[in-house]
Amino acid sequence: MADSLVQDLLPKPAEGTSSVPWWRRIVEAVQLPLLALFTAFVVGAFIIALTDLAVLALLTDTISRLNAIGYALLALTAAVIILGIGISRRPEVILKRLGFAATGRQSRWFNIIAVLLTIAAVIGLLITIGFGPVLSAGAESVRRAYGALLEGSLGNPAQMIAAIQSGDGRQMAQAFYPISEALVASTPYIFAGLAVALGFRSGLFNIGVEGQLFIGAITSVFVGYSITGLPAIIHIPLALAAGALGGAAWAFIPGFLKARVGAHEVINTIMMNYIAFRLSEWLLNGPMKRPGSVPVSPFIEASAQLPRFFPDPIRFHFGFFIAIGAAAFVWWFLFKSKWGFELRTVGANPSAAKYAGMNIARTIILAMCLSGALAGLAGTNEVLGVNYNLANAFSSGYGFDSIALALLGRSHPAGVVAASLLFGTLRSGATRMQNVAQIPVDIISVIQALVIAFIAAPAIIRSIYRIVQAKGSDMVFTRGWGR
Amino acid sequence: MAATTTLSTPRRTPAQLAALAERRRHRIIGVVMVLLGFAGLALFANGTDSAWVSTFGLNTGGTSAIRLGDLIIPTQTTVIVLSSLALFAGGYQIIRGFGKSSNAILGLIILFFIASFLVWATGDKSINLAAMLKSTLLRAVPLTLGALSGVVSERSGVVNIAIEGMMLSSALAAAMIGSATQSLWIGLFGGILTGVILAAFHAVLSIRYKVDQVISGTVINIFSVGITSFISAKFLSEFPDLNNPGIYQAVPIPGLSAIPFIGPILFDGNFFLYAMFLLLVIVHVALFYTRWGLRTRAVGEKPRAADTLGINVFRTRYNAVLLSGALAGLAGAYFTLGSVGRFDEGMTAGRGFIALAAVIFGNWTPFGAFGAALIFGFADSLQSRLAILSVPIPSQFLLMAPYIATMIALAGLIGRTQAPAADGQPYEKG
């Protein structure tokens, strides 16, 4: 199992390199996503520091007190930065001048040393000029923000140990609440990320996950509150199936249009998103409205609620295991089943698939429906597991975030689960960051956007960190809508 | 046996196949017209009282010196006449066909249908038609500017689904810069510049790094939602002075604005309305009658051929995308400087995607996009009035109309849209 997972996760090795050990290949596969994440967080840190009012005040104050020497040193700093970037672009040239052989290993080490020296020189110069307080205030601001983020997402280890030692139920709940919230927040991400990933694998860009998620939520909440008197063992699967079917039906339309008339799925799924939003708005203000002034649906029956395992306030529920099960299913489907093989072939090379006698139209429709079903389950999960009813703003953009997750997870189910856990954790921790450090949660969206950019344009990351490109590691996501 | 049947079936040339498809399309158009006619009769003529009249106000209540009387028409008769026309046109289309003008006739019939709806909705009531058309035009301004942005970029072969994000970011930038400098014009410039910067990002990602253009657009959309909410939560609530740029006041054009009915609608707007008309003409002329336009379109259709002829594909695309960003920036500035006067989180509310729909619905032409924007603006303006008219149609369904119309247009069953051939494909210099 583990070995075949690795096989699928990785780009196929070029001939003659199969002797590379598997752990080495895992490192190669994850280094790009990890570096992309790291870089995005570094940029995020700059945004946090530069929008901190205290830092800004110090900065303007320091600049206003600069004298001629200060300006000269500032120019020198800029020169050092440019020099450092120059060296890190071409370390071999300088090494050769110095009389070294400039092997790959030598130039890599030389490069690292040069970059570290540059950073040290720049910081030193800035402190000499008098930017020391600004730098430390900025660092403090970033440390507080990311510290709160970490604690909000994973909880405080000391508190956890104390809680376990005391054995007190309420204390335990409090200590483990962040981690449980992180898992709760990750669950819809897993479903939605899988939906996008499945689309990518079959050459489709399902940007309509958000809409499919709404429809899935609508159908499942309807089954949840309108049918009464069923035992949970029947009611829950029924509501889940309704949600999956709703999402699949919504995705069927763009899939069908793509297969039959070649209408590009990106445009159609975007349009279907907004149709879904309006539809849910109408339903919640009309036919599905709970009596009262707020546009929300009635609460679902207790028999349709996904079971929770711990007393309040721990909201961790069964949906998480369904999500993991869905990931396992998608992995099996994509890599072990005949349909999954056809789907991937159509995605990788439609002409080859056609030549091999595969039914492209049917495969596209199937892929869209499956993707829509997963998206529908993301909405269903929120309705049946967390909210127990449907309000218009129930999704905080899971459908759009999921594009980042699929890219970060390289469209592999295991990768998607890992990426979802990461971003679910960040999202749930961001609330604490907002309260403690006054950093709006929206910084996570900014970081997410940067991650997508870096993953989609690996050349940027490669050129920053000077990584040699592995053969065939880039994937094609969609094709243009021209003919 | 099977072999003989295959042989005896006449082989059809691609031209014949295309003609067949065209004929089928025409027949579908006819059927749609007939259906619209019946729908008009069943929905709007049925159940109305023959004594009802529909009253349409023709004055915006503004500056025009000459006031017109109300337009009063009998509800039921008008609907029956319009629907019958639709039935006749549809029947003729199915039997003989209007040929090349089919699409135009279909447009007319759809207009009739909308008119019937309006007449029916105002049955026994009155509505201010002039005010409604004016609000239609105003709602079409950001859509048209956004759609122009899409047209320019996609004509050069770069898909731009980031109109929404560019609009949102530049709306914020325009509001903040305008407030900080106390100058609408500097704020406007800031908004446009923001659009250009985001477009530069889009261009570098999609042209230089050959990132999938949809992904690169998505990056800008997500980034814009994040950064605008971030800045707005961090600064605007604490410093409300930074979110008070004021708005461009309406400047009636002397003489023209005094024309009854048309004057107040077309010639009594603010800077953005006139800028839209001007840019519409400029972009149209530039795209179709200048060397720049020819090159841009060539690069969007057949980049390799253009390259062979010595056109710099990359530079042409960079220029188009940057221009597209400037237009989207202008569209975004409209929200804060032209209409509301302050920035609210998520204030573009998906209008960038309606603009994208207008690009497609308008078949990648400036005036087509303008027409689509007008239709979408009309649907928007109509839904806000449904409550007054007490029409039993949920406003959400009218709001869906742009999206459904675009999907129908894209499917090619009725009209047909044709994207630039190389739209969305990164160019690899061979």
Interface residues (C-beta under 8 A of the other chain):
Chain A: I47 T51 F205 I207 L257 V261 A263 H264 V266 I267 N268 I270 M271 M272 Y274 I275 F277 R278 L279 E281 W282 N285 G286 G397 F400 D401 I403 A404 L407 Q438 I439 P440 D442 I443 I444 S445 V446 I447 Q448 A449 L450 I452 A453 A456 A457 A459 I460 V476 F477 T478 R479 G480 W481 G482 R483
Chain B: G157 V159 I161 L205 Y209 V211 D212 Q213 V214 I215 S216 T218 V219 I220 N221 I222 F223 V225 G226 I227 S229 F230 I231 A233 K234 F235 G300 G350 F353 L356 A357 I360 P394 Q396 F397 L399 M400 Y403 I404 T406 M407 L410 A411 G412 L413 Q418 A419 P420 A421 A422 D423 G424 Q425
